[in-house]
Amino acid sequence: MRILLVEDDLNIASFVSKGLKQAGFAVDHAADGEEGLYMALTEPYDTAIIDIMLPKLDGLMLIEELRRKKISTPVIILSAKRSVDDRVKGLQAGGDDYLTKPFSFSELLARVQALIRRATKTTEPTRLNIGDLSMDLLTREVARTGTKIELQPHEFALLEYLMRNAGRVVSKTMILES
């Protein structure tokens, strides 16, 4: 799954990006609204996380432009603006969810997963099983015949991709793109 993060605060961007990557997502980061718009128009994303107060093009205008161009990527607005009016403006501009800063990463992750589930109209499995190999996606535990296997985040993401595509031939390019 691929996520676009449009955030000008490099500390927040690094924190969110690292957490999402550890959760198995591929993350592309844009530091301003114009770059974010370009990326969103040229690449497919499963969801986008967009700050409102961005240089060059603010987040609301970015979202409105995406919706005008018929880009239906689910959008979570991540903003320091906390008032009800600001949240209403964000949702009316085309945002699908609104989370205020400071925030809990676990809540952001849950919201990302929920948006992706709704967008794909499928319930995300919480467990994958192939033969005697099992993977719990919530606890991030892998076991073979009951014996726990410790994996690094990249190893876990690769194994998850391969298990989700069991029985299919996958190329190196397909793996890298995912």
Helices and strands as residue ranges (DSSP letters): E 2-6, H 10-22, E 26-30, H 33-42, E 47-51, H 59-68, E 75-79, H 84-92, E 97-100, H 105-120, E 127-130, E 133-136, E 141-144, E 147-149, H 153-164, H 172-177
